[in-house]
């Protein structure tokens, strides 16, 4: 399991490596990612590559039964609605469905 700091480092590395032209070329003709009602992008094995190609994304890995995940949910929902620097988006992966 990745630690939050590992995920953040990954996001920052993506920012440095990808250019707008690379992202546009990689995502031409792809369907938009589905957003959760709170603005979070729902990620799973079928769309994680597309999400990474479209640009930097901060990912929350959670389990629906986890108390800590539930406690943090409101903060992630708020974060997903904010305009983050460099176009960083916020997504989530349900660890009980995507192992």
C-alpha atoms as an extended CHARMM CRD file, in Angstrom:
* protein
*
        99  EXT
         1         1  UNK       CA              0.0000000000        0.0000000000        0.0000000000  PROA      1               0.0000000000
         2         2  UNK       CA              1.3390000000        3.4200000000       -0.9220000000  PROA      2               0.0000000000
         3         3  UNK       CA              1.7520000000        6.0120000000        1.7730000000  PROA      3               0.0000000000
         4         4  UNK       CA              0.1880000000        9.4790000000        1.2500000000  PROA      4               0.0000000000
         5         5  UNK       CA              3.6680000000       10.9800000000        0.9340000000  PROA      5               0.0000000000
         6         6  UNK       CA              4.5600000000        8.4560000000       -1.8080000000  PROA      6               0.0000000000
         7         7  UNK       CA              1.4150000000        9.3930000000       -3.7280000000  PROA      7               0.0000000000
         8         8  UNK       CA              2.2160000000       13.0960000000       -3.4010000000  PROA      8               0.0000000000
         9         9  UNK       CA              5.7630000000       12.5180000000       -4.6390000000  PROA      9               0.0000000000
        10        10  UNK       CA              4.3580000000       10.5880000000       -7.5770000000  PROA      10              0.0000000000
        11        11  UNK       CA              2.0090000000       13.4580000000       -8.4220000000  PROA      11              0.0000000000
        12        12  UNK       CA              4.8410000000       15.9660000000       -8.2300000000  PROA      12              0.0000000000
        13        13  UNK       CA              6.9910000000       13.7810000000      -10.4880000000  PROA      13              0.0000000000
        14        14  UNK       CA              4.1780000000       13.6330000000      -13.0350000000  PROA      14              0.0000000000
        15        15  UNK       CA              3.9960000000       17.4090000000      -13.0310000000  PROA      15              0.0000000000
        16        16  UNK       CA              7.6380000000       17.6290000000      -13.9740000000  PROA      16              0.0000000000
        17        17  UNK       CA              7.5420000000       14.9530000000      -16.6880000000  PROA      17              0.0000000000
        18        18  UNK       CA              4.3860000000       15.6270000000      -18.6540000000  PROA      18              0.0000000000
        19        19  UNK       CA              3.8010000000       18.5340000000      -20.9720000000  PROA      19              0.0000000000
        20        20  UNK       CA              0.4940000000       19.8400000000      -22.2320000000  PROA      20              0.0000000000
        21        21  UNK       CA              1.2730000000       18.5550000000      -25.7260000000  PROA      21              0.0000000000
        22        22  UNK       CA              1.9750000000       15.0320000000      -24.4590000000  PROA      22              0.0000000000
        23        23  UNK       CA             -1.2550000000       15.0300000000      -22.4820000000  PROA      23              0.0000000000
        24        24  UNK       CA             -3.3200000000       16.3080000000      -25.4140000000  PROA      24              0.0000000000
        25        25  UNK       CA             -1.8320000000       13.7160000000      -27.7800000000  PROA      25              0.0000000000
        26        26  UNK       CA             -2.3380000000       10.8640000000      -25.3310000000  PROA      26              0.0000000000
        27        27  UNK       CA             -5.9520000000       11.7050000000      -24.5360000000  PROA      27              0.0000000000
        28        28  UNK       CA             -7.2170000000       12.6030000000      -28.0120000000  PROA      28              0.0000000000
        29        29  UNK       CA            -10.4710000000       10.7760000000      -28.6500000000  PROA      29              0.0000000000
        30        30  UNK       CA            -10.8790000000        9.3420000000      -25.1420000000  PROA      30              0.0000000000
        31        31  UNK       CA            -14.0420000000        9.6030000000      -23.1030000000  PROA      31              0.0000000000
        32        32  UNK       CA            -13.9610000000       11.9880000000      -20.1260000000  PROA      32              0.0000000000
        33        33  UNK       CA            -13.3450000000       10.4800000000      -16.7140000000  PROA      33              0.0000000000
        34        34  UNK       CA            -16.4170000000        9.9610000000      -14.5540000000  PROA      34              0.0000000000
        35        35  UNK       CA            -16.6550000000       12.2320000000      -11.5370000000  PROA      35              0.0000000000
        36        36  UNK       CA            -18.2500000000       11.2620000000       -8.2380000000  PROA      36              0.0000000000
        37        37  UNK       CA            -21.0570000000       13.4940000000       -6.9830000000  PROA      37              0.0000000000
        38        38  UNK       CA            -18.5240000000       15.3210000000       -4.7910000000  PROA      38              0.0000000000
        39        39  UNK       CA            -16.1760000000       16.0800000000       -7.6880000000  PROA      39              0.0000000000
        40        40  UNK       CA            -13.7360000000       13.2600000000       -6.9940000000  PROA      40              0.0000000000
        41        41  UNK       CA            -12.7050000000       11.2480000000      -10.0490000000  PROA      41              0.0000000000
        42        42  UNK       CA            -13.6060000000        7.5850000000       -9.5900000000  PROA      42              0.0000000000
        43        43  UNK       CA            -10.5370000000        5.5390000000      -10.4970000000  PROA      43              0.0000000000
        44        44  UNK       CA            -10.1420000000        1.8250000000      -11.1340000000  PROA      44              0.0000000000
        45        45  UNK       CA             -8.1180000000       -0.5000000000      -13.3490000000  PROA      45              0.0000000000
        46        46  UNK       CA            -10.1050000000        0.5590000000      -16.4200000000  PROA      46              0.0000000000
        47        47  UNK       CA             -9.3070000000        4.2760000000      -16.2450000000  PROA      47              0.0000000000
        48        48  UNK       CA             -6.2090000000        4.8340000000      -14.1000000000  PROA      48              0.0000000000
        49        49  UNK       CA             -3.8860000000        5.0290000000      -17.1240000000  PROA      49              0.0000000000
        50        50  UNK       CA             -6.1040000000        7.6300000000      -18.7780000000  PROA      50              0.0000000000
        51        51  UNK       CA             -6.2290000000        9.6770000000      -15.5670000000  PROA      51              0.0000000000
        52        52  UNK       CA             -2.4400000000        9.6760000000      -15.3130000000  PROA      52              0.0000000000
        53        53  UNK       CA             -2.0540000000       10.6580000000      -18.9630000000  PROA      53              0.0000000000
        54        54  UNK       CA             -4.4110000000       13.6130000000      -18.5620000000  PROA      54              0.0000000000
        55        55  UNK       CA             -2.2010000000       15.2440000000      -15.9560000000  PROA      55              0.0000000000
        56        56  UNK       CA             -1.3540000000       15.3160000000      -12.2670000000  PROA      56              0.0000000000
        57        57  UNK       CA             -3.8480000000       13.7340000000       -9.9050000000  PROA      57              0.0000000000
        58        58  UNK       CA             -3.8820000000       13.3540000000       -6.1190000000  PROA      58              0.0000000000
        59        59  UNK       CA             -5.3590000000        9.9380000000       -5.3270000000  PROA      59              0.0000000000
        60        60  UNK       CA             -7.1340000000        8.8520000000       -2.1570000000  PROA      60              0.0000000000
        61        61  UNK       CA             -7.0820000000        5.0950000000       -1.5640000000  PROA      61              0.0000000000
        62        62  UNK       CA             -9.9320000000        4.1310000000        0.7460000000  PROA      62              0.0000000000
        63        63  UNK       CA            -12.1680000000        1.3560000000        2.0840000000  PROA      63              0.0000000000
        64        64  UNK       CA            -15.8650000000        2.1310000000        2.6700000000  PROA      64              0.0000000000
        65        65  UNK       CA            -15.8000000000        0.4650000000        6.0990000000  PROA      65              0.0000000000
        66        66  UNK       CA            -12.6540000000        2.3030000000        7.3360000000  PROA      66              0.0000000000
        67        67  UNK       CA            -13.3500000000        4.8250000000       10.1040000000  PROA      67              0.0000000000
        68        68  UNK       CA            -10.2950000000        6.9400000000        9.2360000000  PROA      68              0.0000000000
        69        69  UNK       CA            -11.3220000000        7.0210000000        5.5710000000  PROA      69              0.0000000000
        70        70  UNK       CA            -14.8330000000        8.0970000000        6.5480000000  PROA      70              0.0000000000
        71        71  UNK       CA            -13.4230000000       10.7900000000        8.8390000000  PROA      71              0.0000000000
        72        72  UNK       CA            -11.2890000000       12.1840000000        5.9860000000  PROA      72              0.0000000000
        73        73  UNK       CA            -14.0110000000       11.9610000000        3.3220000000  PROA      73              0.0000000000
        74        74  UNK       CA            -15.3970000000       15.4500000000        3.9280000000  PROA      74              0.0000000000
        75        75  UNK       CA            -11.9300000000       16.9910000000        3.5970000000  PROA      75              0.0000000000
        76        76  UNK       CA            -11.2890000000       15.1660000000        0.3270000000  PROA      76              0.0000000000
        77        77  UNK       CA            -14.6810000000       16.2730000000       -1.0040000000  PROA      77              0.0000000000
        78        78  UNK       CA            -13.7910000000       19.8820000000       -0.1700000000  PROA      78              0.0000000000
        79        79  UNK       CA            -10.3370000000       19.5090000000       -1.7150000000  PROA      79              0.0000000000
        80        80  UNK       CA            -11.8000000000       18.1180000000       -4.9390000000  PROA      80              0.0000000000
        81        81  UNK       CA            -13.9260000000       21.2490000000       -5.3710000000  PROA      81              0.0000000000
        82        82  UNK       CA            -10.9700000000       23.6280000000       -4.9920000000  PROA      82              0.0000000000
        83        83  UNK       CA             -8.9480000000       24.9470000000       -7.9150000000  PROA      83              0.0000000000
        84        84  UNK       CA             -5.5670000000       23.3800000000       -7.1840000000  PROA      84              0.0000000000
        85        85  UNK       CA             -2.2150000000       24.5950000000       -8.4810000000  PROA      85              0.0000000000
        86        86  UNK       CA             -1.0460000000       23.3210000000      -11.8650000000  PROA      86              0.0000000000
        87        87  UNK       CA             -4.4160000000       21.7030000000      -12.5860000000  PROA      87              0.0000000000
        88        88  UNK       CA             -4.0020000000       18.9290000000      -10.0360000000  PROA      88              0.0000000000
        89        89  UNK       CA             -7.1900000000       16.8920000000       -9.8280000000  PROA      89              0.0000000000
        90        90  UNK       CA             -8.4170000000       14.7080000000       -6.9680000000  PROA      90              0.0000000000
        91        91  UNK       CA             -9.4030000000       11.0830000000       -7.4610000000  PROA      91              0.0000000000
        92        92  UNK       CA            -10.1940000000        8.0850000000       -5.3440000000  PROA      92              0.0000000000
        93        93  UNK       CA             -9.7280000000        4.3300000000       -5.5160000000  PROA      93              0.0000000000
        94        94  UNK       CA            -11.9460000000        1.9380000000       -3.5760000000  PROA      94              0.0000000000
        95        95  UNK       CA             -9.3990000000       -0.5430000000       -2.2590000000  PROA      95              0.0000000000
        96        96  UNK       CA            -12.0790000000       -3.1590000000       -1.6110000000  PROA      96              0.0000000000
        97        97  UNK       CA            -12.9980000000       -3.2820000000       -5.3130000000  PROA      97              0.0000000000
        98        98  UNK       CA             -9.5680000000       -2.6470000000       -6.8490000000  PROA      98              0.0000000000
        99        99  UNK       CA             -6.8880000000       -4.8680000000       -5.3820000000  PROA      99              0.0000000000
